[in-house]
C-alpha cells in the first residue's frame, strides 16, 4: 500500500491519497490519539433491506466462537442522539443540512464513546453502516461533497469496508416482502412525487450510484448481495479471516466461554 | 467533538429557519453569539481549529460582528453578583481541569478569551470594551451599527435607482 504522511492533510483523501486503515481520514480529534490501538474496525455497508443485520449477527457469532471480542455499532444508535433523530424525522421540519449534522453528531458520539474505546481495548468493531451511508444520503440531497468530506475527516478509516451491493429490482422485492416502503427510505422528502413506489425506485437508484462512486475512493470490498445469506457469509468470513489471522491469533484454549 | 456537532446542528436549524428568511426579506438580524462562539469554545475543548472553521463554512458571514471584551475577573465578578452557581459547561467542568467551579471557570474562560483574541484578527471583529459603563458601550455600539446600516442602506437605494 501507499506510505501515507504522518498527519493526513485536510479532507478525506482519494484512493491514492493516503487513506490508512485505523487512522483518521482527515483532521483528527486532537485529544484522542488512536495510533497503535490493537482493535480492528470492520464496516458493513449497503442500502436498506440488503441484509446487513443478519450478516453482522452471523459474523459476530463466528468471530466470538473464534475467541475475538466483538462490539457492534450501528447508524443512529447513539443513546444521546437516537431519540432526537426519531423526533426530528417524525416532525418533517428537518432541513437537509440539519439532517446531515444530526447524523454526524450521532456518529461522533458513537466514535468517542463506543468505537475508539473498543479499538483501544482490542475489540473487533462491527459497524452496521458507516460514514458512507451519510455521504451517500447527503450526496443525493445535493450537499457539497468537499464540505462533507471535511466534516467526516474525524472518522477513522475502517480496516475493512464490505459493500453489499444489490440492484434496485431485487431491493424492491425484499423491502416489500419484509415490511413495506417507508417515507425516508423512499426519499419522499426529496419530493420526486407522491407515488411512494416511484419515489423509492428513483431514490434508491440514486443512492446506489452514490455508493458505487465511492467504491474506489474508499476501498470497498464489493459483495454481490443477491446471493443467499450463507454464500455471502462464507465470503465475508473468508475475507475477514485472511485479514485477522496473520495479525492476531487469539489464544483459543485459554478462552472459556 | 460530539458537543461541537450538537451545537452546529442547533445552529444550522436556527440559521435556516430564523436567520436566512429575515435576511432575504431585507431585515436586520441581531445574533446573540454566532459561529465565533463555537470557534473559541470548541477549540478550547480540544477540537481541531481548522476543522471547526470548515464545519461552519455553511454559515452566513455577518456584515458586522461586535466582540464585547472583558478581563476574566470582571466577568467572574459579574456572574457571581448575579447568581450563586456557575454553570457546569460554562466553567468547562467537563474538562476536569479543576474540581472548583470558580477556578475551572477561570482556567477555561481564560483560554476562551485567548481564542477570541486570535479570532478578532482573523475575522476582523469590532472590539467593544465591555468594562466601561452600559451607556458608553451602547453609544459606541449605536455608532458602529449606524455607520454600517447607513452605508449599506445607501448602497441598496443606489442599486434600486440605477
Interface residues (C-beta under 8 A of the other chain):
Chain A: X10 X11 X26 X27 X28 X29 X30 X31 X32 X80 X95 X97 X98 X101 X102 X104 X105 X108 X109 X111 X112 X113 X147 X150 X151 X153 X154
Chain B: X1 X2 X4 X5 X6 X8 X9 X12 X13 X16 X17 X45 X46 X47 X48 X50 X51 X54 X55 X57 X58
